C-alpha cells in the first residue's frame, strides 16, 4: 500500500488550486481510479466489504442518492421526504426484528452513520438513561460500566472510552467462541448500565446465547444490547430458510436494543445503520437539547448534526426495492455458498473451523501457522482477514462470492495453500501476514501501537509532503 497513491499519474493537491479543472477532466480521473479499484473485489476474492457487488444496484442507489444528496435532513420543514424516509426505514427494521412482539414498551429507533455510530449511540443511550433514572432499582449510577464478550466489536471499546464508561470484558469459550452468561452475570454490579451479545460476532460468525443473556439482564435490571450490525439483515432470512439461527431479536425477553447495519446485508450505501430500542425511553434519553443558545433553540436526536438526505433516500430505496423476497433470495445464495466454502475447509484435516458459524466463518490450524495459508491465498488474489488469539483466517461471505465459479476457485486455491503451508512449515519458514482489520495491521502485541499510529497518520498526512519522484516509465 503506497503512501502516495496515484502520485505518479495524477497531480497531487497540497494547496487549493488557483483555478479549477474541467468537469470532464475531474470525472475522467475519478473513473480511472474507481474502475481499477473495483477490479479487485469483482473477482469475488474479497472477504466482506462489498456486500452487494451489483453495479446495476449501485447505479440505482446513486440515482436515488443524487436527488437528495444536497439536502440537509435537519431542515425537515424544507425536506419532509427525510421524515418519510427515516421513519419508514426504522419501521421496516423494527418489523424485521419483531418489534410487534413487544408488550412492555414502545419500540422506536434511529438511523445512524454506520455500525460504529449505532454502537456509540447505544452506549450513550444507556449511560444517559441510567443517569436520568438513577432511582430505578434503588441504584445511583455514578460510575457506569458496560459488560461485553471479548469477541464483541472494538467499536464498543471505542464508545466506552469516548463516553467515560468502564468496559468489562468477559472471555469466551475457546471451542464454541461463545460467552458464558454466568460469567457475564458475575461482572454485573449496581453500576452496570447494560450487557452485550452479538448476533453474529464479526470474527467467528457465531451467535451468543441471547436468550440466556436476556435472563441475566432481567434478573439484574440492566439493558441488553444485541449487536446485529453484521447479521441483522441476513440472519432473519437464514432462519426462514431453515438454518440454525437462535432467536436474538425483540421476541427475546430482556433484549432492549439492537443494532443492524443497512450498509451491509441491507445493501444500501456505506454510512447508514439502524439502532432499534425496545422502548423509546432509551432512545429519547440520549437526545441533546440546548434551548438557551443565542442562535436559537438547538435540539439534536443524535451526535451528528447535518446529514445528507441522499443516504436516507438510498437506504429507503434499497429496502423497498428488494423487500422480504429479495433479501430472502440473496440470503439463500449466500448461506449456500458459505456452506460450500466451509465444506472446503473441513475437507482438510489440518484445518479447523472455530465454533458453529453462520454465513461468516473463521478457521485455524493445529498443524502449522495458519498465516502460511493466508500468505499463499494472498498471492492468488484473495483478501481474507487475519485474526489472533488464536491465529486464524476470517471470511464473511457476500454476494460477490455467490458468482459462478468463485466457490470452486476457493476450493482449488485453498488446497494449494494448504500444501504450501505444509512445505513451508517443514522447512521452518515463517509467515509474512498477520492479524489485520480494516486494512490496517492489527496489534499482535502492545509494542506495535506506535507503529499503528504512524501508519494511520501516514494515510492522513502524506499528501501534504512531497512524494518521491516517479520512477522510469
C-alpha positions in Angstrom: 0.0 0.0 0.0 1.6 3.2 -1.2 1.9 6.3 1.0 1.5 8.3 -2.3 -1.3 6.6 -4.2 -1.6 7.8 -7.8 1.1 10.4 -7.4 2.9 9.1 -10.4 -0.2 9.5 -12.6 -2.3 12.4 -11.4 -1.5 15.8 -9.9 -1.2 16.0 -6.1 -3.1 18.8 -4.4 -1.2 20.3 -1.5 -3.0 23.6 -1.7 -6.4 24.6 -3.0 -5.9 25.0 -6.8 -5.8 28.6 -8.0 -8.1 27.8 -10.8 -10.5 24.8 -11.1 -10.3 22.0 -13.6 -12.9 21.0 -16.1 -15.7 18.6 -15.0 -14.7 16.2 -17.8 -11.1 16.1 -16.6 -12.1 15.6 -12.9 -14.6 12.9 -13.8 -12.1 11.1 -16.0 -9.6 10.9 -13.2 -12.2 9.6 -10.8 -13.4 7.0 -13.3 -9.9 5.7 -13.8 -9.3 5.2 -10.0 -12.8 3.7 -9.4 -12.6 1.3 -12.3 -9.2 -0.1 -11.4 -10.1 -0.4 -7.7 -13.3 -2.2 -8.4 -11.4 -4.9 -10.3 -10.0 -6.2 -7.0 -13.3 -7.1 -5.4 -15.2 -8.0 -8.6 -13.2 -11.3 -8.6 -15.2 -12.4 -5.5 -12.0 -13.0 -3.6 -12.5 -10.2 -1.0 -14.0 -11.1 2.4 -16.9 -8.9 3.4 -16.5 -5.2 2.5 -18.6 -5.3 -0.7 -21.9 -6.8 0.3 -23.9 -6.3 -2.9 -21.3 -6.1 -5.6 -24.0 -5.4 -8.1 -23.1 -2.4 -10.3 -26.7 -2.1 -11.5 -27.9 -1.8 -8.0 -25.2 0.7 -7.2 -26.3 2.8 -10.1 -29.9 2.7 -8.8 -28.7 3.7 -5.3 -26.6 6.5 -6.7 -29.5 7.9 -8.7 -31.7 7.8 -5.6 -28.9 9.5 -3.6 -28.3 12.2 -6.2 -31.8 13.5 -5.9 -31.4 14.3 -2.2 -27.6 14.5 -1.8 -27.7 18.2 -1.3 -30.5 18.1 1.2 -29.8 18.6 4.9 -32.1 16.4 6.9 -32.0 18.9 9.8 -34.3 21.2 7.8 -37.4 18.9 7.9 -39.7 21.8 7.0 -38.0 22.1 3.6 -37.5 18.4 3.1 -40.3 16.4 4.6 -39.2 13.5 2.5 -36.4 12.9 5.0 -39.0 12.3 7.7 -40.8 9.8 5.5 -37.6 8.0 4.6 -36.2 7.8 8.1 -39.5 6.9 9.7 -40.1 4.1 7.2 -36.5 2.7 7.4 -37.0 2.5 11.2 -40.4 0.9 10.9 -39.2 -1.7 8.4 -36.2 -2.5 10.6 -38.4 -2.8 13.7 -40.7 -5.1 11.7 -37.8 -7.3 10.8 -36.7 -7.5 14.4 -40.3 -8.5 15.5 -41.0 -5.3 17.5 -44.6 -6.3 17.3 -43.9 -8.9 20.0 -43.0 -6.1 22.5 -45.6 -5.7 25.2 -43.5 -3.9 27.8 -42.5 -0.8 25.9 -43.0 1.4 22.9 -40.5 0.3 20.2 -38.5 3.1 18.5 -35.3 3.6 16.5 -32.9 5.9 14.7 -30.7 5.9 11.6 -27.0 6.4 12.3 -23.9 6.8 10.2 -22.9 3.1 10.4 -22.2 0.3 12.8 -19.8 2.3 15.0 -22.4 5.1 15.1 -25.1 2.8 16.2 -22.9 1.3 18.9 -21.8 4.7 20.1 -25.4 5.9 20.4 -26.4 2.7 22.1 -23.8 3.1 24.9 -24.7 6.8 25.1 -28.4 6.0 25.4 -27.8 3.5 28.3 -25.5 5.9 30.1 -27.9 8.8 29.9 -31.0 6.6 30.7 -29.2 5.4 33.8 -28.3 8.9 34.8 -31.8 10.1 34.3 -33.4 7.2 36.1 -30.9 6.6 38.9 -33.6 5.8 41.4 -34.8 2.8 39.4 -33.9 -0.5 41.1 -32.8 1.8 44.0 -29.4 2.3 42.3 -27.5 5.5 42.0 -25.3 5.0 38.9 -22.4 7.5 39.1 -19.6 5.2 37.8 -21.3 3.4 34.8 -19.9 0.2 33.4 -20.8 -1.9 30.4 -20.1 -5.7 30.0 -19.2 -7.3 26.7 -17.8 -10.6 25.5 -14.2 -10.5 24.2 -15.5 -11.2 20.7 -17.7 -8.1 20.6 -16.7 -5.5 18.1 -13.9 -3.0 19.2 -16.4 -0.2 18.5 -17.8 -0.9 22.0 -14.4 -0.3 23.4 -14.2 2.9 21.5 -17.6 4.1 22.6 -16.9 3.3 26.3 -13.5 5.1 26.0 -15.1 8.2 24.5 -18.1 8.3 26.8 -16.2 7.6 30.1 -17.9 4.3 30.7 -15.9 1.5 32.3 -15.7 -1.5 30.0 -15.7 -5.0 31.5 -14.6 -7.7 29.0 -15.6 -11.3 29.5 -13.5 -14.2 28.0 -15.3 -16.6 25.6 -15.1 -20.4 25.4 -12.3 -21.4 23.2 -14.2 -24.2 21.4 -17.6 -22.6 20.9 -16.3 -19.0 20.8 -19.4 -18.0 22.8 -19.7 -16.2 26.0 -20.9 -17.9 29.2 -24.0 -16.0 30.6 -22.9 -16.9 34.1 -19.5 -15.2 33.5 -21.3 -12.1 32.3 -23.6 -12.1 35.3 -20.5 -12.3 37.6 -19.3 -8.9 36.1 -22.7 -7.1 36.7 -23.0 -4.9 39.7 -25.1 -1.9 40.8 -23.2 0.4 38.4 -23.8 -1.7 35.3 -25.9 0.1 32.6 -26.0 -2.8 30.0 -24.6 -6.1 28.8 -24.0 -7.3 25.3 -24.4 -10.2 23.0 -23.5 -10.5 19.3 -25.7 -11.9 16.5 -23.4 -12.7 15.0 -19.9 -11.6 16.0 -17.6 -10.3 13.3 -14.7 -12.6 14.0 -16.3 -16.1 14.0 -19.8 -15.6 12.7 -21.2 -17.3 15.8 -24.2 -16.1 17.8 -24.0 -15.5 21.5 -26.7 -17.2 23.8 -29.0 -14.2 23.6 -32.0 -15.8 25.4 -29.8 -16.6 28.4 -28.2 -13.2 28.4 -31.8 -11.8 28.4 -32.5 -13.6 31.6 -29.3 -12.1 33.1 -30.5 -8.7 32.1 -34.0 -9.1 33.5 -32.7 -10.6 36.8 -30.2 -7.8 37.3 -32.3 -5.0 35.9 -29.9 -3.9 33.2 -30.1 -3.3 29.5 -29.2 -6.0 26.9 -27.9 -4.7 23.6 -27.7 -7.2 20.7 -25.1 -6.3 18.1 -26.6 -7.3 14.9 -24.6 -4.9 12.8 -23.2 -7.7 10.7 -26.0 -10.2 10.9 -29.1 -8.1 11.4 -30.3 -8.0 7.8 -29.4 -11.6 6.8 -29.8 -13.9 9.9 -33.6 -13.5 10.0 -33.8 -14.8 6.4 -31.3 -17.6 7.2 -33.7 -18.6 10.0 -36.6 -18.6 7.5 -34.5 -20.8 5.2 -34.2 -23.4 7.9 -30.7 -22.6 9.2 -29.8 -22.9 12.9 -30.3 -19.3 13.9 -31.4 -19.0 17.6 -33.8 -16.1 18.5 -31.9 -12.8 19.0 -34.5 -10.1 18.4 -37.2 -8.4 20.4 -39.1 -11.7 20.8 -36.4 -12.5 23.4 -37.3 -11.1 26.9 -34.7 -8.8 28.2 -33.4 -7.5 24.8 -33.6 -3.8 25.0 -31.8 -2.6 21.9 -30.4 -4.0 18.6 -28.0 -2.5 16.0 -28.3 -3.6 12.4 -26.4 -2.2 9.5 -28.3 -1.3 6.4 -25.0 -0.7 4.6 -24.0 -4.4 4.9 -26.6 -7.0 4.1 -29.3 -4.3 3.8 -27.4 -3.5 0.5 -27.5 0.3 0.9 -24.7 2.7 0.6 -21.9 3.0 3.2 -22.7 5.3 6.0 -26.1 4.0 7.2 -27.2 1.8 10.1 -30.2 1.3 12.3 -30.3 1.4 16.1 -33.6 0.0 17.5 -34.9 0.2 21.0 -37.5 -1.9 22.9 -38.8 1.3 24.4 -38.4 4.9 23.2 -37.3 6.0 26.7 -33.8 4.7 25.9 -33.6 6.5 22.6 -35.0 9.7 23.9 -32.6 9.7 26.8 -29.7 10.4 24.5 -31.3 13.4 22.7 -29.4 16.7 23.1 -31.1 19.9 23.9 -29.7 23.5 24.3 -32.8 25.8 24.5 -30.8 28.8 25.8 -28.4 29.2 22.9 -28.3 32.7 21.4 -28.6 31.2 17.9 -32.0 29.7 18.8 -33.3 26.6 20.5 -30.9 23.8 19.5 -32.0 20.1 19.5 -30.3 17.1 18.1 -31.6 13.5 18.0 -28.1 12.1 17.8 -24.4 13.0 17.9 -24.4 14.0 14.2 -25.7 17.4 13.2 -26.0 17.9 9.4 -26.7 14.7 7.4 -27.3 14.2 3.7 -30.8 13.3 2.7 -29.2 11.2 0.0 -28.2 8.4 2.4 -31.7 8.2 3.7 -33.2 8.1 0.2 -30.8 5.4 -0.9 -31.4 3.2 2.1 -35.1 3.5 1.8 -34.8 2.8 -1.9 -32.8 -0.4 -1.3 -35.2 -1.7 1.3 -38.4 -1.2 -0.7 -36.7 -2.3 -4.0 -35.8 -5.8 -2.6 -38.5 -6.4 0.0 -38.6 -9.6 2.0 -38.4 -11.8 -1.0 -35.4 -10.1 -2.5 -33.5 -10.3 0.8 -34.5 -14.0 1.2 -33.3 -14.9 -2.3 -29.9 -13.3 -1.7 -29.6 -14.9 1.8 -30.3 -18.3 0.2 -27.4 -17.9 -2.2 -25.1 -16.5 0.5 -25.8 -19.3 3.0 -25.4 -22.0 0.4 -22.1 -20.5 -0.8 -20.9 -20.3 2.8 -21.8 -23.9 3.3 -19.7 -24.9 0.2 -16.7 -22.9 1.4 -16.9 -24.3 4.9 -17.1 -27.8 3.4 -13.9 -27.0 1.5 -12.2 -26.0 4.8 -13.4 -29.1 6.6 -12.1 -31.4 3.8 -8.6 -30.6 5.0 -7.8 -32.4 8.3 -5.1 -29.8 9.0 -7.7 -27.1 9.2 -10.3 -26.4 11.9 -13.3 -24.1 11.8 -13.9 -22.2 15.0 -17.3 -22.7 16.7 -20.6 -23.3 14.8 -20.6 -20.3 12.4 -23.3 -19.0 10.0 -22.6 -17.1 6.7 -19.4 -15.8 8.2 -16.7 -18.2 9.5 -13.1 -18.4 10.7 -10.6 -21.3 10.6 -7.3 -22.1 12.1 -4.7 -24.9 12.1 -3.1 -27.1 14.8 -0.6 -28.4 12.3 1.1 -25.2 11.1 0.8 -21.4 11.3 -2.4 -20.6 9.5 -0.9 -17.4 8.2 1.2 -19.5 5.9 -2.2 -20.4 4.2 -3.1 -16.7 4.2 0.2 -15.8 2.5 -0.5 -18.2 -0.4 -4.1 -17.2 -0.8 -2.9 -13.6 -1.0 -0.6 -14.5 -3.8 -3.5 -15.9 -5.6 -5.6 -12.7 -5.2 -7.6 -13.4 -2.1 -8.1 -10.8 0.5 -9.1 -12.6 3.7 -8.7 -11.1 7.2 -6.2 -12.5 9.7 -7.2 -12.9 13.4 -5.4 -13.6 16.6 -5.8 -15.5 19.9 -5.8 -17.9 18.2 -4.3 -17.1 14.8 -7.0 -17.7 12.3 -8.4 -16.6 8.9 -11.8 -15.0 8.6 -14.2 -15.0 5.6 -17.5 -13.2 5.5 -19.4 -14.4 2.5 -21.2 -11.8 0.5 -22.9 -11.6 -2.9 -19.7 -11.4 -4.9 -18.7 -14.9 -3.6 -22.0 -16.3 -4.9 -21.0 -15.7 -8.5 -20.4 -18.8 -10.6 -17.0 -20.3 -10.2 -15.9 -18.4 -7.1 -16.6 -21.2 -4.6 -14.9 -23.7 -6.9 -11.8 -21.4 -7.1 -11.7 -21.1 -3.3 -11.7 -24.9 -3.0 -8.8 -25.2 -5.5 -6.8 -22.3 -4.1 -7.3 -23.5 -0.5 -6.0 -26.9 -1.4 -2.9 -25.3 -3.0 -2.5 -23.0 0.1 -2.6 -26.0 2.5 0.1 -27.8 0.5 2.2 -24.6 0.5 1.8 -24.2 4.3 2.8 -27.8 4.9 6.0 -27.4 2.9 6.8 -24.0 4.4 6.3 -25.4 7.9 8.5 -28.4 7.2 11.2 -26.0 6.0 10.9 -23.9 9.2 9.8 -20.8 7.2 7.8 -18.1 8.9 4.6 -16.4 7.7 4.6 -12.9 6.3 1.0 -11.9 7.0 -0.7 -11.3 10.4 -3.9 -10.1 12.1 -5.5 -7.3 10.1 -8.8 -5.5 10.4 -9.9 -2.7 8.1 -6.7 -2.8 6.1 -4.5 -1.7 9.0 -2.1 -4.0 10.7 -3.6 -5.1 13.9 -2.0 -5.3 17.4 -0.2 -8.5 17.8 1.5 -7.1 20.8 1.3 -3.8 22.8 4.6 -2.8 21.2 3.0 -2.2 17.8 0.7 0.6 18.9 3.3 3.3 17.9 3.6 1.6 14.5 -0.1 1.6 14.0 -0.4 5.3 14.9 2.4 6.0 12.4 0.6 4.1 9.7 -2.7 5.8 10.3 -1.0 9.2 10.4 0.6 8.4 7.0 -2.8 7.8 5.5 -3.9 11.3 6.5 -0.7 13.3 6.2 1.5 12.1 3.4 -0.3 14.0 0.6 0.9 17.2 2.4 4.5 16.2 1.9 6.5 15.8 -1.3 6.2 12.3 -2.8 9.2 10.5 -4.2 10.0 11.3 -7.8 8.2 9.0 -10.3 10.4 6.1 -11.5 11.2 5.5 -15.1 8.3 4.8 -17.4 
